[in-house]
C-alpha cells in the first residue's frame, strides 16, 4: 500500500495541517490501496495564496 504523507503546495511537499488521512479504495475489490493526507482549511488558504501569487 502506498502512503503519502504530505501535500504539494507552492512547489514543496509539506505536512497537512489536519493530521487526518483519507483512505483510497480500489472500487473493484474495495480493498484499501493507499492513504493520502486530508487537507484542512489552512492548507486550502495556503494553496490559494500560492496559486494567486503564481
CORRADA-V659898 format. One record per backbone hydrogen bond with DSSP energy under -0.5 kcal/mol. NH is the residue of the N-H (numbers start at 1). CO is the residue of the C=O. If there is no record, write none. Layout:
# CORRADA-V659898
nh->NH co->CO
nh->NH co->CO
This chain:
# CORRADA-V659898
nh->2 co->33
nh->4 co->35
nh->7 co->14
nh->9 co->7
nh->9 co->12
nh->12 co->9
nh->14 co->7
nh->18 co->38
nh->22 co->36
nh->24 co->34
nh->25 co->23
nh->26 co->31
nh->27 co->25
nh->30 co->26
nh->33 co->24
nh->34 co->24
nh->35 co->2
nh->36 co->22
nh->38 co->20
nh->39 co->37
nh->44 co->40
nh->45 co->41
nh->46 co->42
nh->47 co->43
nh->48 co->44
nh->49 co->45
nh->50 co->46
nh->51 co->47
nh->52 co->48
nh->53 co->49
nh->54 co->50
